Structure formats: structure tokens, C-alpha cells
Amino acid sequence: MTTPTRPQPVQPPAAQETPAPAVSAWNIANALTVARLALVPVFTVLLLHAGGRETWWRLGAALVFTVASFTDKLDGQLARERGLVTDFGKIADPIADKALMGAALLSLSAMGQVWWWVTTVILIRELGITLLRFWVIRYGVIAASRGGKLKTLLQALAIWIYVLPLGAVPGLAWLTWISAVIMAAALVVTVVTGADYVAQAVRLRRSARSVTARQGAG
């Protein structure tokens, strides 16, 4: 006599993972980035008006620089917290940052408030690191370090003090020495972190090539 076979329970089909929807480039984080980029010419015109001798125009430039610098922190925070990280944002955000700092340094040097060699060193470093990130982007991303964030903070603070019309306010001209000290610290951190980023890029590239070689040998 044949023993009847018990029917096996029917297993529900495995749930397929739904791919995460693509994040649209039209979001608040990218809008802030674009706004910061748009503020660069506004800031430059206000700062350079009448050779930088108009107090109210310089105060306006300082206000625009403050707003633009604040958006730098806000757009990144919103992108991370709300999942709004996009390829456009990854490219546009550092471009906006470099444009703002570069315009400020070039303007201040043209006005004779920041030595040209200081501006040259900082801009060469910033451009070089940006190109370096694109050079190794196929192997990985070089994230901003604490030193890099400190560099940005020191540069922004020094520039902000330089932009203020301190010479027009009796008793405040001495603050220009503070801005010079902060800019000197920013310059040191700029050079040191630049060398560190270069070392990270070299290690990242070597590591990726080593993995590729092992996979090819296997």
C-alpha cells in the first residue's frame, strides 16, 4: 500500500526589493547651492563698488557673504538628513564654495588687503584638490576631513572680517590684525590638508589597482 504524500505548504513568492526612487535634482538642497553660486557676483559687485571705500556697500557685501556661507552648511545638512544627495549636488556644491572663496580672495587682493601670494597659494590648492577628486572618482570618493572643514571655517572667518569696513569705525581698525592671524592659520591648514588629500588620493588609487590586479590573477 502506497503511503500518501503529504502536500507541501506553498511558499509565498519572495518579495522583490523595490529599487529606491531616483532623487530629483530639483530639491531644496540643490536650490540653496545654486542660490549661493548666484550670490557670488552680487557679493563681488558690493565689495568692489567705489574701490571698497563705501561703508554701506561693504556692509552689504559682508551680509551677502554671511548668507552665502550659511547656505554652504545648510544645503549639505538638508541633503544628508532628507536623502537629497544627487550627482548634481556633489559637483555643484564644491564649485559654489570655491567660487565664493575665490571671488572674495581675488577681490580683497585687488583692493590690497590680502597679499597676492596668499590668494595664489589658496586658489592653486583648491583647484588642485578639486581636479584630484575628479581624477580618483572612479576609484572612490575623498571625503572632506576635519582639517578641511577647519580650513573652510578659518578662511570664511578671516574673509568676513576683512570685508567689514573696520577702517571706517574708530577703535576697530585693530581687528584687521586678528583677520591677518586667522588668515595665516587658514593658510597653514590649507597647505597641510592639501598634502593630506594628495596622500589619500595616492593610497586610494594604489588600493583600487591592487584589488583589480588580484581579481585579474584569480
Disulfide bonds with the S-S distance in Angstrom:
none
